[in-house]
Amino acid sequence: MLVASSSTLSAAAGSDDEHEFCQWELFTAECRHDDQVLLIRSAYYGRFILGGRCIDSSYGRMDCGRDVTDVVSRNCSARRRCTFPVTSLHAASSSSSGGGGCPRDLTAHLLVKYTCLKGEEIELAVVD
């Protein structure tokens, strides 16, 4: 199992870039080196950027959505590669699930900041 080494965390902190994934795309993140693992810094699903790659018209509604960092992190952090359909986040961020979400019929996108950290291999022992 690979885990992130805390000594590399501060060195990699400045290398975060925000990545935009459209609702109809697959989110894919991969570290270039075999000894690196993903660290998800933030993830938001909704309507945030007008005129980006994914959203051309506001339809009177922008800046709606949810922080889905915990969901994306649970699926991707400490792995070398991660892929899932962006639409899998739609139910968790819609307005029918309570406060602040977007209406289900609006196209949304995923904004993610992540970095790759040098990992170190550890063996986990099961104690009886």
Secondary structure, DSSP 8 states (H G I E B T S, - for coil): -EEE-GGGHHHHGGG-EEEEEETTSEEEEE-SSTTEEEEEEEEEEEE--TTSSS----TT--SEEEE-HHHHHHHHTT-SEEEEEGGGGHHHHBGGGSSS-B-TTS--EEEEEEEEEEEEE-------
